[in-house]
Amino acid sequence: MDAMLPSRLGKLRIICSLPLFSDAICLKKQSAAEHGFTQVLLSIALAPQLGLSKEAECDLIEMAIFAELPKALLGDPSFYLRQRHPEASALYREVRGRLFKETEESFRMRTSRSPELYGLHQLIDAFAAMLFIEKECLLGNSYFLAERYRTHYHQMRRKVLSGESLAAAHPAAAADAAKENSPRNPLNSQIDWKKAIEFLDGLFDDATRARLEGGIGEYSSTFVGMMEKLKEHYRYKGWSYLFPESVGEHTYQVVFLARILASALGMRPHERIELYRIATMHDLAESYASDVVYPVKVREKDLGKMHADLEERVIDDICSRLGFKLTADEFLSNIVEICDRFSAQLYFDREKRGGNTHFNVPNTSMDRTREKYKSRHPEIFLVLDELWDEFQACFAGTART
């Protein structure tokens, strides 16, 4: 495991297995990658409601994409230890800041240092955690009942309603201070914190009303319902028994790969936003329409087309509720398709290394994708192949630092 840490794909793979709330008794484990997926999707939904500039909207989404990666090094520190021992909490904050900056440098990425955007990210993070606690309570986990209405989100909500700002220092700000002339990334406009709370509350209320009035069917058609259920749907049904991967974890990987390519290709903020939207929502409708495994999609054309048409209608409906439409840009869609198949390649490798003989077959989906796109987009495959070679070197004991 130590050998994987210098590798960018190694870090990504680790957080797909890293459970959050690890010091609690949970009925439904949630990984750091699933939590990251939730934050990215919520950021995409919330940003347009607040009238942020394209640069600020892009910064917020990219912060959500990146924020879970340092946990590959730090893990998920005990919540109760940090609550009861201020000295432990202070030390964890200091270490997290250093590791956050170290992880940024290893990926050659940098997240915004705007206190307003980081405060907004923390609000989204807290809302995502509240959804997890709510799910545990609904499933009958009595250990979480005492936390149900006094989560970190509820605390932040009360601050906003009393007129306070949620602006907060970025975790790497202290590490930045050690270097001269570190940019501050100020936000040019003020965030309407109450509007942010109203929007998030509205998402939660819609899901709760649908669940109470129509059960799981109605709940599954809400934005929160789709987002949460995607973390309960697993890929490769029946074949994967070593490391079950949820569609939420897979989606997070696709979004993160898209983030790497966005930097490598020098994309502008508005292009990045469109790319992240497609990547984050590319499988969202599966929580409503379920999934069809790849071999069946290839063999049963009518079934595959029916699902594709249904998923497209569901996504269009969700996007219209959020006030935007997914772009029809072919180049961006191609990037997402390539990242989707590359994520499958990473999963195939994981299962094979674990001894699952079901995966001792060629990854035909990636092979076909490479044949289809490599001549058109060689620059994309250069980046992904570099990532892959770096990752494979970990297992040979020659990982680059």
TILUM-976473 format. One record per residue (C-alpha): residue in one letter; residue number from 1; y, z negated, x. Coordinates in Angstrom, 1 decimal. Last residue first. Layout:
<rs>
R code pos     c2     c3     c1
R    a NUM      Y      Z      X
...
</rs>
This chain:
<rs>
R code pos     c2     c3     c1
R    t 401   10.1    6.3    8.0
R    r 400    7.5    9.1    8.2
R    a 399    3.9    8.3    7.0
R    t 398    1.3    8.9    9.7
R    g 397   -1.5    6.6    8.5
R    a 396   -3.5    9.5    7.0
R    f 395   -3.0    8.0    3.6
R    c 394    0.7    7.9    4.0
R    a 393    0.7   11.5    5.2
R    q 392   -0.2   12.6    1.7
R    f 391    3.2   11.3    0.4
R    e 390    5.2   13.1    3.0
R    d 389    3.3   16.3    2.3
R    w 388    3.9   15.9   -1.4
R    l 387    7.6   15.3   -1.1
R    e 386    8.0   18.3    1.2
R    d 385    6.0   20.4   -1.3
R    l 384    8.4   19.3   -4.1
R    v 383   11.5   20.3   -2.1
R    l 382   10.1   23.7   -1.0
R    f 381    8.7   24.3   -4.5
R    i 380   12.2   24.0   -6.0
R    e 379   13.7   26.4   -3.4
R    p 378   11.1   29.0   -4.1
R    h 377   12.3   29.4   -7.7
R    r 376   11.6   32.9   -8.9
R    s 375    8.6   33.7   -6.5
R    k 374    7.3   30.2   -7.1
R    y 373    7.5   30.3  -10.9
R    k 372    4.4   31.7  -12.6
R    e 371    1.9   31.2   -9.7
R    r 370    3.1   27.7   -9.1
R    t 369    2.8   26.9  -12.9
R    r 368   -0.7   28.3  -13.0
R    d 367   -1.8   26.1  -10.1
R    m 366    0.0   23.1  -11.6
R    s 365   -1.9   23.5  -14.9
R    t 364   -5.1   24.4  -13.0
R    n 363   -5.3   21.0  -11.2
R    p 362   -8.6   22.0   -9.5
R    v 361  -11.5   19.7  -10.3
R    n 360  -12.6   16.3   -9.0
R    f 359  -10.6   14.7  -11.8
R    h 358  -13.6   13.7  -13.9
R    t 357  -15.1   12.2  -10.7
R    n 356  -12.9    9.1  -11.0
R    g 355  -13.2    7.5   -7.6
R    g 354   -9.8    5.8   -7.2
R    r 353   -8.7    8.5   -4.8
R    k 352   -9.5   11.1   -7.5
R    e 351   -7.5    9.2  -10.2
R    r 350   -4.4    9.0   -8.0
R    d 349   -4.6   12.6   -6.9
R    f 348   -4.9   13.8  -10.5
R    y 347   -1.8   11.7  -11.3
R    l 346    0.3   13.2   -8.6
R    q 345   -0.7   16.7   -9.7
R    a 344    0.1   15.8  -13.3
R    s 343    3.6   14.8  -12.2
R    f 342    3.9   18.2  -10.5
R    r 341    3.0   19.8  -13.9
R    d 340    5.9   18.1  -15.6
R    c 339    8.2   18.7  -12.7
R    i 338    7.5   22.5  -12.9
R    e 337    8.1   22.4  -16.7
R    v 336   11.3   20.5  -16.3
R    i 335   12.7   22.9  -13.7
R    n 334   11.8   25.8  -15.9
R    s 333   13.7   24.3  -18.8
R    l 332   16.8   24.0  -16.5
R    f 331   16.5   27.7  -15.5
R    e 330   16.0   28.8  -19.1
R    d 329   19.2   27.2  -20.4
R    a 328   18.5   26.7  -24.1
R    t 327   20.5   23.4  -24.0
R    l 326   19.5   20.5  -26.2
R    k 325   21.9   19.8  -29.0
R    f 324   24.3   16.9  -29.3
R    g 323   25.4   14.3  -31.8
R    l 322   22.8   11.6  -31.6
R    r 321   21.5   12.4  -35.1
R    s 320   21.4   16.1  -34.3
R    c 319   19.4   15.3  -31.2
R    i 318   16.7   13.4  -33.2
R    d 317   16.4   16.2  -35.7
R    d 316   16.2   18.9  -33.0
R    i 315   13.5   16.8  -31.3
R    v 314   11.4   16.6  -34.5
R    r 313   11.7   20.3  -35.2
R    e 312   10.7   21.2  -31.6
R    e 311    7.7   18.8  -31.9
R    l 310    6.5   20.5  -35.0
R    d 309    6.8   24.0  -33.5
R    a 308    4.9   22.9  -30.3
R    h 307    2.2   21.1  -32.4
R    m 306    1.6   24.2  -34.5
R    k 305    1.6   26.4  -31.4
R    g 304   -1.1   24.3  -29.7
R    l 303   -3.2   24.2  -32.8
R    d 302   -3.0   28.0  -33.2
R    k 301   -3.8   28.6  -29.5
R    e 300   -6.9   26.6  -29.4
R    r 299   -8.2   27.3  -25.8
R    v 298   -5.2   26.6  -23.7
R    k 297   -3.9   23.8  -25.8
R    v 296   -7.4   22.4  -25.9
R    p 295   -7.6   22.4  -22.1
R    y 294   -4.2   20.7  -21.9
R    v 293   -4.8   17.7  -24.1
R    v 292   -3.1   17.8  -27.5
R    d 291   -0.7   14.9  -28.0
R    s 290    0.5   12.9  -31.0
R    a 289    2.9   14.3  -33.6
R    y 288    5.2   11.3  -33.9
R    s 287    4.9    9.7  -30.5
R    e 286    4.4   13.2  -29.1
R    a 285    8.0   14.0  -30.2
R    l 284    9.4   12.5  -27.1
R    d 283    7.5   14.8  -24.7
R    h 282   10.3   16.9  -23.4
R    m 281   12.9   14.4  -24.4
R    t 280   13.6   12.8  -21.0
R    a 279   13.4   16.1  -19.1
R    i 278   15.5   18.1  -21.5
R    r 277   18.2   15.4  -21.6
R    y 276   18.1   14.9  -17.8
R    l 275   18.6   18.7  -17.2
R    e 274   21.6   18.8  -19.7
R    i 273   23.2   15.8  -17.9
R    r 272   22.6   17.4  -14.5
R    e 271   24.3   20.6  -15.6
R    h 270   27.3   18.7  -16.8
R    p 269   27.5   16.8  -13.6
R    r 268   27.3   19.8  -11.2
R    m 267   24.0   20.7   -9.6
R    g 266   23.7   20.8   -5.8
R    l 265   20.1   22.1   -5.8
R    a 264   18.8   19.2   -3.7
R    s 263   20.7   16.7   -5.8
R    a 262   19.4   18.0   -9.1
R    l 261   16.0   18.4   -7.6
R    i 260   15.7   14.7   -6.9
R    r 259   17.0   13.9  -10.4
R    a 258   14.4   16.3  -11.9
R    l 257   11.7   14.4  -10.0
R    f 256   13.0   11.2  -11.5
R    v 255   13.0   12.7  -15.0
R    v 254    9.4   13.9  -14.6
R    q 253    8.3   10.5  -13.3
R    y 252   10.0    8.7  -16.2
R    t 251    8.3   11.1  -18.6
R    h 250    4.9   10.3  -17.2
R    e 249    5.5    6.5  -17.5
R    g 248    6.6    7.0  -21.1
R    v 247    3.6    9.2  -21.8
R    s 246    1.4    6.3  -20.8
R    e 245   -0.8    6.5  -17.7
R    p 244   -4.2    4.9  -17.7
R    f 243   -5.1    4.1  -14.1
R    l 242   -8.9    3.9  -13.7
R    y 241  -10.2    5.1  -17.1
R    s 240   -8.7    8.6  -17.5
R    w 239  -11.0   11.1  -19.0
R    g 238  -11.1    9.9  -22.6
R    k 237   -7.5   10.8  -23.5
R    y 236   -5.8   12.5  -20.5
R    r 235   -2.4   11.0  -21.4
R    y 234   -1.8    7.7  -23.1
R    h 233    0.4    6.9  -26.1
R    e 232    1.6    3.2  -26.2
R    k 231    4.8    3.8  -24.2
R    l 230    5.7    6.7  -26.4
R    k 229    5.6    4.3  -29.3
R    e 228    8.7    2.5  -28.1
R    m 227   10.8    5.6  -27.8
R    m 226    9.6    7.2  -31.0
R    g 225   10.2    4.0  -33.0
R    v 224   13.6    3.5  -31.4
R    f 223   14.7    7.0  -32.5
R    t 222   13.2    6.7  -35.9
R    s 221   10.3    8.9  -37.2
R    s 220    7.6    6.5  -36.0
R    y 219    9.1    3.6  -38.1
R    e 218    8.7    5.7  -41.2
R    g 217    4.9    6.2  -40.6
R    i 216    4.4    2.7  -39.2
R    g 215    5.5    1.0  -42.4
R    g 214    7.8    2.5  -44.9
R    e 213   10.2   -0.2  -46.1
R    l 212    9.8   -2.8  -43.4
R    r 211    9.3   -0.4  -40.5
R    a 210   12.1    1.9  -41.6
R    r 209   14.5   -1.0  -42.0
R    t 208   13.6   -2.4  -38.5
R    a 207   14.0    1.0  -36.9
R    d 206   17.4    1.7  -38.5
R    d 205   18.6   -1.9  -37.6
R    f 204   17.6   -1.4  -33.9
R    l 203   19.5    1.9  -33.6
R    g 202   22.5    0.4  -35.4
R    d 201   22.6   -2.6  -33.1
R    l 200   22.7   -0.2  -30.2
R    f 199   25.6    1.7  -31.7
R    e 198   27.5   -1.3  -32.8
R    i 197   27.1   -2.9  -29.3
R    a 196   28.4    0.2  -27.6
R    k 195   31.3    0.4  -30.1
R    k 194   32.2   -3.2  -29.3
R    w 193   32.2   -2.5  -25.6
R    d 192   34.7    0.3  -25.8
R    i 191   34.7    1.3  -22.2
R    q 190   38.0    1.8  -20.5
R    s 189   38.8    5.1  -18.9
R    n 188   39.1    6.4  -15.3
R    l 187   36.1    4.5  -14.0
R    p 186   36.5    3.5  -10.3
R    n 185   33.9    4.8   -7.8
R    r 184   34.5    2.1   -5.1
R    p 183   34.0    4.2   -2.0
R    s 182   33.0    2.3    1.2
R    n 181   35.8    2.6    3.7
R    e 180   34.3    0.1    6.2
R    k 179   30.7   -1.0    6.0
R    a 178   29.7   -4.7    5.4
R    a 177   31.3   -4.5    2.0
R    d 176   28.7   -1.9    0.9
R    a 175   26.0   -4.6    1.3
R    a 174   28.0   -6.9   -1.0
R    a 173   28.4   -4.0   -3.5
R    a 172   24.7   -3.3   -3.6
R    p 171   24.0   -5.2   -6.8
R    h 170   27.0   -3.5   -8.5
R    a 169   29.6   -5.9   -9.6
R    a 168   30.0   -6.5  -13.3
R    a 167   32.1   -5.2  -16.2
R    l 166   30.8   -6.8  -19.5
R    s 165   34.3   -7.3  -20.9
R    e 164   35.1  -10.2  -23.2
R    g 163   36.5  -10.0  -26.8
R    s 162   34.4  -12.6  -28.6
R    l 161   32.2   -9.8  -30.0
R    v 160   31.5   -8.6  -26.4
R    k 159   30.5  -12.1  -25.2
R    r 158   28.2  -12.6  -28.2
R    r 157   26.5   -9.2  -27.5
R    m 156   25.9  -10.2  -23.9
R    q 155   24.1  -13.4  -24.9
R    h 154   22.1  -11.5  -27.6
R    y 153   21.1   -8.9  -24.9
R    h 152   20.0  -11.6  -22.5
R    t 151   17.7  -12.8  -25.2
R    r 150   18.5  -15.6  -27.6
R    y 149   17.1  -14.3  -30.9
R    r 148   13.5  -13.8  -29.9
R    e 147   13.2  -16.1  -26.9
R    a 146   11.6  -19.1  -28.8
R    l 145    9.2  -16.6  -30.5
R    f 144    8.0  -15.2  -27.2
R    y 143    5.1  -17.6  -26.7
R    s 142    4.0  -17.0  -30.3
R    n 141    2.8  -13.5  -29.4
R    g 140    2.0  -12.2  -32.9
R    l 139    2.4   -8.4  -32.6
R    l 138    5.8   -8.6  -34.1
R    c 137    6.8  -11.2  -31.5
R    e 136    5.6   -9.0  -28.6
R    k 135    7.5   -6.0  -30.1
R    e 134   10.7   -8.0  -30.3
R    i 133   10.3   -9.1  -26.7
R    f 132   10.0   -5.5  -25.6
R    l 131   12.9   -4.4  -27.7
R    m 130   15.0   -7.2  -26.1
R    a 129   14.1   -5.9  -22.7
R    a 128   15.5   -2.5  -23.6
R    f 127   18.6   -4.1  -25.0
R    a 126   19.1   -6.1  -21.7
R    d 125   18.8   -2.9  -19.6
R    i 124   21.3   -1.1  -21.9
R    l 123   23.7   -4.0  -21.5
R    q 122   23.1   -4.0  -17.7
R    h 121   23.9   -0.3  -17.6
R    l 120   27.2   -0.9  -19.4
R    g 119   28.0   -3.5  -16.8
R    y 118   27.1   -1.1  -14.1
R    l 117   29.4    1.5  -15.7
R    e 116   32.3   -0.9  -15.9
R    p 115   31.8   -2.3  -12.4
R    s 114   31.9    1.3  -11.0
R    r 113   29.7    1.4   -7.9
R    s 112   28.0    4.7   -8.9
R    t 111   24.5    5.3   -7.6
R    r 110   23.9    6.9   -4.2
R    m 109   21.0    9.2   -3.3
R    r 108   19.5   10.1    0.1
R    f 107   16.1    8.8   -1.2
R    s 106   15.6    6.4    1.7
R    e 105   19.3    5.6    1.7
R    e 104   19.3    4.7   -2.0
R    t 103   16.2    2.5   -1.4
R    e 102   18.0    0.6    1.4
R    k 101   21.0    0.1   -0.8
R    f 100   18.9   -1.4   -3.6
R    l  99   16.9   -3.4   -1.0
R    r  98   20.0   -5.0    0.3
R    g  97   21.3   -5.8   -3.2
R    r  96   18.0   -7.1   -4.3
R    v  95   17.8   -9.4   -1.4
R    e  94   21.2  -10.9   -2.2
R    r  93   20.4  -11.2   -5.9
R    y  92   17.0  -12.8   -5.1
R    l  91   18.7  -15.3   -2.9
R    a  90   21.2  -16.3   -5.6
R    s  89   18.5  -16.6   -8.2
R    a  88   16.4  -18.8   -5.9
R    e  87   19.4  -21.1   -5.2
R    p  86   20.1  -21.3   -8.9
R    h  85   16.6  -22.7   -9.6
R    r  84   15.7  -23.0  -13.3
R    q  83   16.7  -19.5  -14.6
R    r  82   15.6  -17.7  -11.4
R    l  81   12.2  -19.4  -11.4
R    y  80   11.9  -18.6  -15.1
R    f  79   12.5  -14.9  -14.7
R    s  78   10.0  -14.6  -11.8
R    p  77   10.9  -11.7   -9.6
R    d  76    9.6   -8.3  -10.6
R    g  75    8.5   -6.5   -7.4
R    l  74   10.9   -6.4   -4.4
R    l  73    9.8   -3.2   -2.6
R    a  72    8.7   -1.0   -5.5
R    k  71   11.3   -3.0   -7.5
R    p  70   14.0   -1.0   -5.7
R    l  69   13.0    2.0   -7.9
R    e  68   13.9    0.4  -11.2
R    a  67   17.7    1.2  -11.0
R    f  66   17.3    4.9  -10.2
R    i  65   17.0    6.7  -13.5
R    a  64   19.3    4.2  -15.2
R    m  63   22.0    4.7  -12.5
R    e  62   21.6    8.5  -12.9
R    i  61   22.2    8.2  -16.6
R    l  60   25.4    6.2  -16.1
R    d  59   26.7    8.5  -13.3
R    c  58   26.1   11.6  -15.5
R    e  57   28.1   10.0  -18.3
R    a  56   30.9    9.0  -15.9
R    e  55   31.1   12.5  -14.5
R    k  54   30.9   14.1  -17.9
R    s  53   33.8   11.9  -19.1
R    l  52   32.8    9.1  -21.4
R    g  51   33.5    9.4  -25.2
R    l  50   31.6    6.2  -26.1
R    q  49   29.1    7.8  -28.5
R    p  48   28.3   10.5  -25.9
R    a  47   27.0    7.8  -23.5
R    l  46   24.8    6.0  -25.9
R    a  45   21.9    8.4  -26.5
R    i  44   21.5    9.5  -22.9
R    s  43   21.8    5.9  -21.7
R    l  42   19.2    4.8  -24.3
R    l  41   16.8    7.5  -23.0
R    v  40   17.3    6.5  -19.4
R    q  39   16.9    2.8  -20.1
R    t  38   13.7    3.3  -22.0
R    f  37   12.2    5.5  -19.3
R    g  36   13.1    2.8  -16.7
R    h  35   11.2    0.2  -18.8
R    e  34    8.2    2.5  -18.8
R    a  33    8.5    3.0  -15.1
R    a  32    8.8   -0.8  -14.5
R    s  31    5.5   -1.2  -16.4
R    q  30    5.1   -2.7  -19.8
R    k  29    2.1   -4.9  -20.7
R    k  28    1.3   -5.2  -24.4
R    l  27    0.0   -8.6  -25.3
R    c  26    2.1  -10.5  -22.8
R    i  25    1.8  -14.0  -21.4
R    a  24    4.8  -14.3  -19.1
R    d  23    5.2  -14.4  -15.3
R    s  22    4.8  -10.6  -15.1
R    f  21    7.5   -9.9  -17.5
R    l  20    7.5   -6.4  -16.0
R    p  19    4.2   -4.8  -14.8
R    l  18    4.3   -2.7  -11.6
R    s  17    1.8    0.2  -12.0
R    c  16    4.3    3.1  -12.6
R    i  15    6.5    1.2  -10.1
R    i  14    4.1    1.9   -7.3
R    r  13    3.8    5.6   -8.0
R    l  12    7.6    6.2   -7.6
R    k  11    7.6    4.2   -4.4
R    g  10    4.8    6.3   -3.0
R    l   9    6.5    9.5   -4.2
R    r   8    9.5    8.6   -1.9
R    s   7    7.2    7.7    1.0
R    p   6    8.3    4.8    3.3
R    l   5    6.5    2.4    0.9
R    m   4    3.1    4.2    0.8
R    a   3    2.0    2.7    4.2
R    d   2    2.4   -0.8    2.8
R    m   1    0.0    0.0    0.0
</rs>
